Amino acid sequence: MPLFDKEEKAFGLDISDTSLRLVQLEKKTKRTQVQLYNELTLPKDCIRSGEIIDSKTFSENFNKLVKTKLGHGTLSREVICSLPESKTFLKFIEFPACPEDQLKDKIQEILPQHLPMAIEDVYLDCQIMSQDAISIKVLVAASSKPIVDSYVKILDSTGFIPVTLELEAVAITRLIVENNNNLEPQIIIDIGANRTGIFLCDNGIIKFTIGLPISGNKINELIQKTLGLDLEKSEQAKIACGLDRNKCHGALEEIFSATVSELIASIEKVMAFYQNDFSNPSKIAKIVLCGGGANMLDLNSAIAKKLNLKVEISNPWKNIVNPNSSYFTPQKSQSFVTALGLGLRGIRPETFL
């Protein structure tokens, strides 16, 4: 039974510590377009590290997000919702082939070796990516039970049905891989308001993810502290000047040198881990930056120069029609990649990716 009706519309809800973002996609013949959209900034500490601290405030803001939505059409009551990266785990696992009726027990047996959390404290989901007489390759996702239960409960209380709760990395990768139609190994870097996620993908499949404390908000706070600007002007300076030494008297390049070095060192570790710990690794083809922090001017060039790799900014609109280019500017569009990827899950709900 399909999750959505014949019009193929899908409501993606991106929940973060600082904001809510809504995107409803609709598919007509071969065209996928945004039908409804909105975003809203949450009060401080409404959500902390993915945990909903103030349920009443969250519900009030979610209802406001829904009531003030932009676009046309009726909002679906069925929601595909993101789960916080800090409370989830995703990894590609390969193990010797076994009879199908033993597969579930085998996964349960080997997972504790890989999970950074107790297996009894998480909900598990997995998808067999390939299997033969020798081995089985499985993409495994684990999510904190208290977080999942709280998200389901609060969305139910607002009259919406959370049909799928999905990891941010999966939603983002779905959008970017579909846009690029490129199955060569690539690294996706999502620089969000509160943290940075690095995902290594090969053949369109996430092999593993890591999280970094680097964030758009911390970058803005660093500019604010060093240059004495307010947060709004700090964001503007990050986009307008970035790492260009000819702009803002080169001040931001100096401010960001340590942060950029940390990011590049982490990318190098990801590349080394992939080459050393996975069977038959290939050369990384490129790096794709997304999220609000990807808007920093010349960040892609700095990474490309240091690593001698192609580094590009994601284009969320390659296969989805942008409904309002005045609203979805190139800068703002980067902040909607998760919501758009969630919506795509509803258009074709049969797989992780």
Residue pairs with C-beta under 8 A, 6 or more apart in sequence:
2 349
3 10
3 78
3 163
3 164
3 346
3 349
4 10
4 76
4 78
4 346
4 347
4 349
7 26
7 27
8 26
8 27
8 347
9 24
9 25
9 26
9 27
9 35
9 73
9 76
9 346
10 24
10 25
10 26
10 76
10 78
10 80
10 342
10 343
10 344
10 345
10 346
10 347
11 22
11 23
11 24
11 36
11 75
11 76
11 78
11 79
11 80
11 343
11 346
12 22
12 23
12 24
12 25
12 79
12 80
12 81
12 82
12 171
12 338
12 339
12 340
12 341
12 342
12 343
12 344
12 345
12 346
13 20
13 21
13 22
13 79
13 80
13 81
13 82
13 339
13 342
14 20
14 21
14 22
14 23
14 82
14 168
14 171
14 336
14 338
14 339
14 342
15 47
15 81
15 82
15 84
15 151
16 47
16 82
16 84
16 192
16 193
16 194
17 42
17 47
17 48
17 49
17 50
17 84
17 193
17 194
18 41
18 42
18 47
18 193
18 194
18 217
19 39
19 40
19 41
19 42
19 193
19 335
20 39
20 40
20 42
20 61
20 62
20 65
21 38
21 39
21 40
21 335
21 336
21 338
21 339
22 36
22 37
22 38
22 39
22 65
22 66
22 69
22 339
23 34
23 36
23 37
23 336
23 339
23 340
23 342
23 343
24 34
24 35
24 36
24 37
24 71
24 73
24 75
24 76
24 343
25 32
25 33
25 34
25 35
25 320
25 340
25 343
25 344
25 346
25 347
26 32
26 33
26 35
26 73
27 33
27 347
31 321
32 319
32 320
32 321
32 344
32 347
33 320
33 321
33 323
34 71
34 320
34 321
34 322
34 323
34 340
34 343
35 71
35 72
35 73
35 323
36 69
36 70
36 71
36 72
36 73
36 75
37 69
37 70
37 71
37 323
37 324
37 327
37 328
37 336
37 339
38 65
38 66
38 68
38 69
38 70
39 65
39 335
39 336
40 61
40 64
40 65
40 68
42 57
42 58
42 61
43 54
43 57
43 61
45 53
45 54
46 52
46 53
46 54
46 57
46 58
46 61
47 53
47 58
49 84
49 86
49 87
50 83
50 84
50 85
50 86
50 87
50 147
51 87
51 146
51 147
51 150
52 58
52 150
52 151
52 154
55 150
55 154
58 154
59 154
59 157
59 158
62 154
62 155
62 158
63 158
66 75
66 158
69 75
70 324
70 327
71 323
77 159
77 160
77 161
78 160
78 161
78 163
78 346
79 155
79 160
79 161
79 162
79 163
80 162
80 163
80 164
80 165
80 166
80 342
80 343
80 345
80 346
81 151
81 155
81 162
81 164
81 165
81 166
81 342
82 165
82 166
82 167
82 168
82 171
82 338
82 339
82 342
83 143
83 147
83 148
83 151
83 165
83 166
83 167
83 168
84 147
84 168
85 167
85 168
85 169
85 195
85 197
85 209
85 211
86 195
86 211
87 143
87 144
87 147
88 141
88 142
88 143
88 144
88 167
88 168
89 115
89 116
89 117
89 122
89 140
89 141
89 142
89 143
90 139
90 140
90 141
90 142
90 167
90 169
90 170
90 206
90 208
90 209
91 114
91 139
91 140
91 207
91 208
91 209
92 129
92 137
92 138
92 139
92 140
92 205
92 206
92 207
92 208
93 107
93 110
93 111
93 114
93 137
93 138
93 139
93 140
94 135
94 136
94 137
94 138
94 279
95 106
95 110
95 135
95 136
95 138
96 134
96 135
96 136
97 131
97 132
97 133
97 134
97 135
97 136
98 106
98 136
103 128
103 136
107 124
107 126
107 138
107 140
108 119
111 119
111 124
111 140
111 142
112 119
114 140
115 122
115 142
117 142
117 144
119 142
121 144
121 145
122 142
122 143
122 144
122 145
123 142
123 143
123 145
123 148
124 140
124 141
124 142
125 140
125 141
125 142
125 143
126 138
126 139
126 140
126 141
127 138
127 139
127 351
127 352
128 136
128 137
128 138
129 137
129 138
129 139
129 205
130 136
130 137
131 137
139 205
139 206
139 352
141 167
141 170
141 352
143 165
143 167
148 165
151 162
151 165
152 162
152 165
155 161
155 162
156 162
163 346
164 345
164 346
164 349
166 342
166 345
168 190
168 197
168 338
169 188
169 190
169 197
169 199
169 206
169 209
170 206
170 341
170 345
170 352
170 353
171 337
171 338
171 339
171 340
171 341
171 342
171 344
171 345
172 188
172 190
172 197
172 199
172 290
172 337
172 338
172 341
173 188
173 199
173 201
173 206
173 341
173 353
174 341
174 344
174 345
174 352
174 353
175 314
175 316
175 337
175 340
175 341
175 344
176 188
176 288
176 290
176 314
176 337
176 341
177 183
177 201
177 204
177 353
178 319
178 344
179 314
179 315
179 316
179 318
179 319
180 186
180 288
180 318
182 285
182 286
183 202
183 203
183 204
184 202
184 282
184 285
184 286
185 200
185 201
185 202
185 274
185 281
185 282
185 283
185 284
185 285
186 200
186 201
186 202
186 284
186 285
186 286
186 287
186 288
187 198
187 199
187 200
187 201
187 267
187 270
187 271
187 284
187 286
187 287
187 288
188 198
188 199
188 201
188 287
188 288
188 290
188 314
189 196
189 197
189 198
189 199
189 263
189 267
189 287
189 288
189 289
189 290
189 291
189 294
190 196
190 197
190 198
190 199
190 290
190 291
190 337
190 338
191 214
191 215
191 216
191 289
191 290
191 291
191 292
191 293
191 294
191 296
192 215
192 216
192 291
192 292
192 293
193 215
193 216
193 217
193 292
194 215
194 216
194 217
195 211
195 212
195 213
195 214
195 215
196 211
196 212
196 213
196 214
196 215
196 263
196 291
196 293
197 209
197 210
197 211
197 212
198 209
198 210
198 211
198 212
198 266
198 267
198 270
199 206
199 208
199 209
200 206
200 207
200 208
200 209
200 270
200 274
201 207
202 274
202 278
202 281
202 282
204 353
205 353
206 353
207 274
207 278
208 273
208 274
210 266
210 270
212 262
212 263
212 266
214 259
214 262
214 263
214 293
215 293
216 235
216 238
216 291
216 292
216 293
219 238
219 256
219 259
219 293
219 296
220 231
220 234
220 235
220 238
221 231
221 234
222 255
222 256
222 259
223 229
223 234
223 237
223 238
223 252
223 255
224 230
224 231
224 234
226 251
226 255
227 234
227 237
227 251
227 255
229 237
237 248
237 252
238 252
238 295
238 296
238 297
239 295
239 296
239 297
239 331
240 247
240 248
240 297
241 247
241 248
241 251
241 252
241 297
242 252
242 296
242 297
242 298
242 299
243 252
243 253
243 256
243 260
243 296
243 297
243 298
243 299
243 301
243 302
244 250
244 252
244 253
244 297
244 298
245 253
247 297
256 296
260 299
260 302
260 303
263 303
264 303
264 306
264 307
267 287
267 303
267 307
268 307
271 284
274 281
274 284
275 281
284 309
285 310
286 309
286 310
286 311
286 312
287 300
287 303
287 304
287 307
287 309
287 310
287 311
287 312
288 311
288 312
288 313
288 314
289 299
289 300
289 303
289 311
289 312
289 313
289 314
290 313
290 314
290 316
290 334
290 337
291 334
291 335
291 337
292 331
292 334
292 335
293 299
294 300
294 313
294 314
294 334
295 330
295 331
295 334
300 311
300 312
300 313
301 311
303 309
303 311
304 310
304 311
313 334
314 334
314 337
316 333
316 334
316 336
316 337
316 340
317 328
317 333
320 340
322 328
322 333
328 336
